[in-house]
Amino acid sequence: MAKGSETAQAGPVLRRAPVPALGCVHQLVLPTPWEVGPVQIYLVESEPLTLIDTGVRDAPSWSALDAGLEQIGYGVEDVRRVVLTHFHGDHLGQTQRLREAGPGLEVLAHELEVESVENFAEGRSEDIEAAAALLREHGVPGDVIARQSEMRRRWIAEDAALCESTRVDRAVRDGERIGFKDLELEVIHAPGHTAGHLLLHEPRTRTLFTGDHLMGEAVPFTETYYEPGAPDPHDPLARRPRFRGLAGYLASLRDLRRRAFDTILPAHGGVVDRPARCIDDAILFYEVRVQRVLRALEKLGASRHETTAWQVWESLFPKADPVTQMTKRMMMVIGALDVLEDAARVAVSRSAGGRLVYRIV
C-alpha cells in the first residue's frame, strides 16, 4: 500500500447487509494510516462467527472494529474464525490480537500464503536482497538499488508495528468450501496482487468477496519476485523461478469474466454492483499498459537492438523519482514484458553483463 499521512475515517464504521439477500454479512470500515484510505472487512453473522480480514494493527483500527461489532451485538472475543484474503497488513494486521482476545480462534488462509502469514516481518526482511537481485537482473543501476533497499528497510520497520504474524490453522486451496450453519463460501484462488490471494464466492446470491483483487475505485498493483528453487534446466537463460504476478492476474480476471456474479464486496471502494464491468475495467487497465510497454520497446529499438526493463521504465516515466516511485511501476514493466514474452511478441536474452534484455520479435 502507498505510504502517507494518516487518513481520516470516511463514512460509517458499519454498513449492515450491503447485499440485502445475504443479510448475515455486514461490512465494517476500518481506518488505515495509508493513502489508500480505510479498509473494508466483513462479518459473517452465522455459526461460527467469522471475519473476512481484520484491518491494520493499531488503536484506531481496533477501536473501529470493536465499535462495529458492538453495534451488531458482539464483542471482539466472540469472533471464532478469520478468513484472510491475503497476508498484507491491512488484512492480516489484527488477527493475532483477535486470537488473544477470545478462545479457540481458527485462522484460514490460502496454502501459498501460510508462510507469509506466520512469518510476516521475517519474510519481508529476507525479501530485500532478493528484490535487489531482481532489479539488478533487469538493469536497474546499483546506486538506485541501494537507495531503494534502504527505503524498503524503513518501510518494513514502520509496517512491523501495524501487522503481527499469527498461526494458520487451516490452509485452503481453490475449489474448497468454507461451511457455516446456513451458507457456504467457495474458495477461488486469484493470484496477482499476491501469490496466494483468495476470493470467496457465495453461490446463492452470486456474491464475490474480492479483497484487493478487484476494487471499487482502483486496480491493484501486481507482484513479481524470485521463488525458492533452482533455475529451470530447460531455460537457456537459466532464470531463477519467479512469481509472475501480472500474467497470473490477467489469467485470473479472464477466468472470472466467464462466470456470473451479481455483487462484488471488495476491501476498498464501497460495494460493486456491476461486477462484469469492474472485471473488464481491470483487464483493460493492464492491457493498455502492456501495449505502452510494447510501444516503448518499439521506440527504443530505433536506437538499440536490445533493451532492459529499466530502460523501458525510464522511457515511460521520465519524471518519476527512481527511488520512491519506481518499485510498483517497475513491477508493472517486468510483468508486461512477461505477458509479451508469453504471447511471443518479445524475445529475451542476456547481455554480456548478465542483464536480461528484450527485443521485438
C-alpha positions as CSV (number, residue, x, y, z in Angstrom):
1,M,0.0,0.0,0.0
2,A,1.1,3.6,-0.6
3,K,2.7,5.4,2.4
4,G,1.4,8.7,3.6
5,S,-0.1,10.7,6.4
6,E,-2.9,9.2,8.4
7,T,-6.2,9.2,6.5
8,A,-9.3,10.3,8.3
9,Q,-12.0,7.7,8.6
10,A,-14.6,8.1,5.9
11,G,-18.2,7.1,6.2
12,P,-19.8,4.9,8.9
13,V,-17.9,2.2,10.7
14,L,-20.7,-0.3,9.9
15,R,-22.7,-1.0,6.8
16,R,-25.4,-3.6,7.6
17,A,-26.2,-6.2,5.0
18,P,-24.8,-4.4,1.9
19,V,-26.3,-7.4,-0.1
20,P,-29.9,-7.5,1.1
21,A,-30.3,-11.1,0.0
22,L,-27.3,-12.0,2.1
23,G,-28.5,-10.5,5.4
24,C,-25.9,-12.2,7.6
25,V,-23.0,-10.4,6.0
26,H,-22.0,-6.9,7.3
27,Q,-19.3,-4.5,6.1
28,L,-17.0,-2.9,8.7
29,V,-15.0,0.0,7.5
30,L,-11.7,0.4,9.5
31,P,-9.1,3.2,9.2
32,T,-5.6,2.7,8.0
33,P,-2.6,5.1,8.2
34,W,-2.0,4.9,4.4
35,E,-3.1,7.0,1.5
36,V,-5.2,4.1,0.2
37,G,-7.7,5.1,2.9
38,P,-9.9,2.7,5.0
39,V,-10.1,-1.0,4.5
40,Q,-13.4,-2.8,4.3
41,I,-13.7,-6.1,6.2
42,Y,-16.7,-8.4,6.5
43,L,-18.5,-10.0,9.4
44,V,-20.4,-13.2,8.6
45,E,-23.1,-13.4,11.3
46,S,-23.5,-17.1,11.3
47,E,-22.0,-20.1,13.1
48,P,-19.1,-19.8,13.5
49,L,-19.0,-16.0,13.8
50,T,-16.4,-15.1,11.1
51,L,-14.4,-12.1,10.0
52,I,-13.1,-11.9,6.4
53,D,-9.8,-9.9,7.0
54,T,-9.1,-7.9,10.2
55,G,-7.6,-4.5,9.4
56,V,-4.2,-3.0,10.5
57,R,-2.9,-3.5,14.0
58,D,-3.3,0.0,15.6
59,A,-5.5,1.7,18.2
60,P,-7.9,3.5,15.7
61,S,-8.5,0.3,13.7
62,W,-9.0,-1.8,16.9
63,S,-11.5,0.7,18.2
64,A,-13.4,0.8,15.0
65,L,-13.6,-3.0,14.9
66,D,-14.8,-3.1,18.5
67,A,-17.4,-0.4,17.8
68,G,-18.7,-2.1,14.7
69,L,-19.0,-5.4,16.3
70,E,-20.8,-3.9,19.3
71,Q,-23.4,-2.3,17.0
72,I,-24.3,-5.7,15.8
73,G,-24.3,-7.2,19.3
74,Y,-20.9,-8.8,19.6
75,G,-17.5,-8.3,21.2
76,V,-14.1,-9.0,19.7
77,E,-13.9,-12.0,22.0
78,D,-16.9,-13.6,20.2
79,V,-15.2,-14.0,16.8
80,R,-14.5,-17.6,16.3
81,R,-12.9,-17.6,12.8
82,V,-10.9,-15.4,10.5
83,V,-10.6,-16.0,6.8
84,L,-7.7,-14.0,5.2
85,T,-7.9,-12.9,1.6
86,H,-4.1,-12.3,1.7
87,F,-1.2,-11.5,4.0
88,H,-0.9,-7.7,3.7
89,G,-1.0,-5.6,6.8
90,D,-4.5,-4.1,6.4
91,H,-5.9,-7.7,6.0
92,L,-3.8,-9.8,8.4
93,G,-2.8,-7.0,10.9
94,Q,-5.2,-7.6,13.9
95,T,-5.6,-11.3,13.6
96,Q,-3.2,-12.3,16.3
97,R,-4.8,-9.8,18.7
98,L,-8.2,-11.3,18.0
99,R,-6.7,-14.7,18.8
100,E,-5.5,-13.4,22.1
101,A,-8.9,-11.7,22.8
102,G,-11.0,-14.9,22.5
103,P,-10.5,-18.6,23.0
104,G,-10.4,-21.0,20.1
105,L,-10.0,-18.7,17.1
106,E,-9.5,-20.5,13.8
107,V,-7.5,-18.8,11.1
108,L,-7.8,-19.8,7.4
109,A,-5.6,-18.7,4.5
110,H,-4.6,-20.0,1.1
111,E,-1.9,-22.6,1.2
112,L,0.5,-20.3,-0.6
113,E,0.1,-17.6,2.0
114,V,0.8,-19.7,5.1
115,E,4.5,-18.9,5.3
116,S,3.9,-15.1,4.8
117,V,1.1,-15.1,7.5
118,E,3.2,-17.0,10.0
119,N,6.4,-15.1,9.4
120,F,5.3,-11.7,8.3
121,A,8.2,-9.4,9.4
122,E,10.9,-12.0,9.0
123,G,9.8,-12.9,5.4
124,R,9.7,-9.3,4.3
125,S,13.1,-8.6,5.7
126,E,14.6,-11.5,3.8
127,D,12.9,-10.2,0.6
128,I,15.1,-7.1,0.4
129,E,18.1,-8.9,-1.0
130,A,16.0,-11.0,-3.4
131,A,14.3,-7.8,-4.6
132,A,17.6,-6.1,-5.2
133,A,18.8,-9.1,-7.2
134,L,15.6,-9.0,-9.3
135,L,16.1,-5.3,-10.0
136,R,19.7,-5.8,-10.9
137,E,18.9,-8.6,-13.3
138,H,16.5,-6.2,-15.1
139,G,19.1,-3.4,-15.5
140,V,18.4,-1.1,-12.5
141,P,21.6,0.8,-11.6
142,G,23.4,-0.2,-8.4
143,D,23.1,3.2,-6.7
144,V,19.3,3.2,-7.3
145,I,19.0,-0.3,-5.9
146,A,21.0,0.7,-2.7
147,R,18.7,3.6,-2.0
148,Q,15.6,1.5,-2.8
149,S,16.8,-1.2,-0.4
150,E,17.3,1.4,2.4
151,M,13.8,2.8,1.8
152,R,12.3,-0.7,1.9
153,R,14.0,-1.3,5.3
154,R,12.4,1.8,6.7
155,W,9.0,0.8,5.4
156,I,9.3,-2.7,6.8
157,A,10.2,-1.3,10.2
158,E,7.2,1.0,10.1
159,D,4.9,-1.8,9.0
160,A,6.1,-4.2,11.7
161,A,4.1,-2.2,14.2
162,L,0.9,-2.4,12.1
163,C,0.8,-6.2,11.5
164,E,1.6,-9.2,13.6
165,S,2.2,-12.7,12.5
166,T,-0.2,-15.5,13.5
167,R,-0.7,-19.2,13.1
168,V,-2.7,-20.6,10.2
169,D,-5.0,-23.3,11.5
170,R,-6.4,-24.4,8.1
171,A,-4.7,-23.9,4.7
172,V,-7.2,-23.9,1.9
173,R,-7.0,-24.2,-1.9
174,D,-9.0,-23.4,-5.0
175,G,-12.4,-25.1,-5.0
176,E,-12.7,-25.8,-1.3
177,R,-15.8,-24.9,0.6
178,I,-15.9,-23.0,3.9
179,G,-19.0,-24.0,5.8
180,F,-21.3,-22.1,8.1
181,K,-24.6,-23.1,9.7
182,D,-26.7,-21.7,6.9
183,L,-24.3,-21.0,4.0
184,E,-21.1,-22.0,2.2
185,L,-18.4,-19.9,0.7
186,E,-16.3,-21.3,-2.3
187,V,-12.6,-20.5,-2.3
188,I,-11.3,-19.2,-5.6
189,H,-7.5,-18.8,-6.0
190,A,-6.8,-15.5,-7.6
191,P,-3.0,-14.8,-7.9
192,G,-1.6,-11.5,-8.9
193,H,-1.6,-9.0,-6.1
194,T,0.0,-11.8,-4.0
195,A,0.7,-15.4,-5.0
196,G,-2.0,-16.9,-2.7
197,H,-4.7,-14.2,-2.8
198,L,-8.1,-15.9,-2.5
199,L,-11.7,-14.8,-3.3
200,L,-14.8,-16.1,-1.6
201,H,-17.9,-16.9,-3.6
202,E,-21.4,-17.2,-2.1
203,P,-23.3,-19.0,-5.0
204,R,-26.9,-18.5,-3.9
205,T,-26.7,-14.7,-4.1
206,R,-23.7,-14.7,-6.6
207,T,-21.7,-12.5,-4.2
208,L,-18.0,-12.4,-4.5
209,F,-15.6,-11.2,-1.7
210,T,-12.6,-9.9,-3.6
211,G,-10.1,-8.5,-1.1
212,D,-7.7,-6.4,-3.2
213,H,-8.1,-8.5,-6.3
214,L,-11.0,-6.3,-7.6
215,M,-11.8,-2.9,-6.0
216,G,-14.5,-0.3,-6.5
217,E,-12.3,2.6,-7.4
218,A,-8.8,1.3,-8.2
219,V,-6.8,-1.6,-9.7
220,P,-4.3,-3.4,-7.5
221,F,-0.5,-3.5,-8.2
222,T,0.8,-6.9,-9.0
223,E,3.9,-8.6,-7.6
224,T,6.8,-10.3,-9.1
225,Y,9.6,-11.9,-7.0
226,Y,12.0,-14.8,-7.0
227,E,10.7,-18.1,-5.6
228,P,12.8,-20.8,-4.0
229,G,14.3,-23.5,-6.2
230,A,16.9,-24.0,-8.9
231,P,16.7,-22.5,-12.4
232,D,14.6,-24.4,-15.0
233,P,17.1,-26.7,-16.7
234,H,15.2,-26.2,-20.0
235,D,15.6,-22.4,-19.8
236,P,18.7,-21.4,-21.9
237,L,18.9,-18.2,-19.8
238,A,19.0,-20.1,-16.5
239,R,16.5,-17.8,-14.9
240,R,15.5,-18.3,-11.3
241,P,11.9,-19.4,-10.6
242,R,9.8,-16.2,-10.3
243,F,6.2,-15.4,-9.3
244,R,4.9,-13.6,-12.4
245,G,2.0,-11.6,-10.9
246,L,0.7,-9.7,-13.9
247,A,0.4,-12.7,-16.1
248,G,-1.4,-14.6,-13.3
249,Y,-3.6,-11.6,-12.6
250,L,-4.9,-11.3,-16.1
251,A,-5.5,-15.0,-16.4
252,S,-7.5,-14.9,-13.2
253,L,-9.6,-12.0,-14.4
254,R,-10.4,-13.7,-17.6
255,D,-11.5,-16.8,-15.7
256,L,-13.7,-14.7,-13.5
257,R,-15.2,-13.0,-16.6
258,R,-16.5,-16.3,-17.7
259,R,-18.6,-16.6,-14.5
260,A,-21.7,-14.7,-13.4
261,F,-21.6,-12.5,-10.3
262,D,-24.2,-10.0,-9.1
263,T,-22.2,-8.2,-6.4
264,I,-18.6,-7.7,-5.5
265,L,-17.7,-6.9,-1.9
266,P,-14.1,-5.6,-2.1
267,A,-11.6,-4.4,0.5
268,H,-11.7,-0.9,-0.9
269,G,-14.2,1.2,-2.8
270,G,-17.6,0.5,-1.3
271,V,-19.8,-2.1,-3.0
272,V,-19.6,-3.0,-6.7
273,D,-23.0,-3.8,-8.3
274,R,-21.6,-4.1,-11.8
275,P,-19.1,-7.0,-11.5
276,A,-18.6,-7.6,-15.2
277,R,-17.7,-4.0,-15.9
278,C,-15.3,-4.0,-12.9
279,I,-13.5,-7.1,-14.2
280,D,-13.4,-5.6,-17.8
281,D,-12.0,-2.3,-16.5
282,A,-9.2,-4.1,-14.6
283,I,-8.4,-6.2,-17.7
284,L,-8.3,-3.1,-19.9
285,F,-6.2,-1.2,-17.3
286,Y,-3.4,-3.6,-17.7
287,E,-3.9,-4.4,-21.4
288,V,-3.3,-0.7,-22.1
289,R,-0.1,-0.7,-20.0
290,V,1.2,-3.9,-21.8
291,Q,0.7,-2.0,-25.1
292,R,2.5,1.0,-23.7
293,V,5.5,-1.2,-22.8
294,L,5.4,-2.7,-26.3
295,R,5.4,0.8,-27.9
296,A,8.2,1.9,-25.7
297,L,10.2,-1.1,-26.8
298,E,9.5,-0.3,-30.5
299,K,10.7,3.3,-30.0
300,L,13.8,2.3,-28.1
301,G,14.5,-0.3,-30.8
302,A,15.3,2.5,-33.2
303,S,18.4,3.4,-31.2
304,R,19.3,0.0,-29.7
305,H,18.7,-3.6,-30.7
306,E,18.1,-4.9,-27.1
307,T,16.6,-3.1,-24.2
308,T,16.4,-3.7,-20.4
309,A,13.2,-3.3,-18.4
310,W,14.9,-0.4,-16.6
311,Q,15.3,1.4,-19.9
312,V,11.7,0.9,-20.7
313,W,10.8,2.3,-17.2
314,E,12.9,5.4,-17.9
315,S,11.2,5.9,-21.2
316,L,7.7,5.5,-19.8
317,F,8.2,7.5,-16.6
318,P,10.9,10.2,-17.3
319,K,9.7,12.5,-14.5
320,A,9.2,9.8,-11.8
321,D,11.6,9.6,-8.8
322,P,13.6,6.4,-9.4
323,V,13.5,5.6,-5.7
324,T,10.2,6.5,-4.2
325,Q,8.1,6.0,-7.4
326,M,9.9,3.1,-9.0
327,T,9.1,-0.2,-7.5
328,K,5.4,-0.8,-8.3
329,R,5.9,0.7,-11.8
330,M,8.9,-1.4,-12.4
331,M,7.0,-4.5,-11.3
332,M,4.3,-3.5,-13.9
333,V,7.0,-3.1,-16.6
334,I,8.5,-6.5,-15.8
335,G,5.0,-8.0,-15.7
336,A,4.1,-6.5,-19.0
337,L,7.3,-8.0,-20.5
338,D,6.3,-11.4,-19.1
339,V,2.9,-11.1,-20.8
340,L,4.6,-10.1,-24.1
341,E,7.1,-12.9,-23.9
342,D,4.2,-15.4,-23.3
343,A,2.5,-14.1,-26.4
344,A,5.7,-14.4,-28.4
345,R,5.8,-10.7,-29.0
346,V,9.2,-10.2,-27.5
347,A,12.3,-12.4,-27.1
348,V,14.6,-12.4,-24.1
349,S,18.4,-12.9,-23.9
350,R,21.3,-12.0,-21.6
351,S,23.7,-9.2,-22.1
352,A,27.4,-9.6,-21.5
353,G,26.9,-8.2,-18.1
354,G,24.2,-10.8,-17.2
355,R,21.3,-8.4,-17.5
356,L,18.0,-9.6,-19.2
357,V,17.4,-7.7,-22.4
358,Y,14.4,-7.7,-24.6
359,R,13.7,-7.2,-28.3
360,I,10.7,-7.1,-30.5
361,V,10.0,-10.4,-32.3
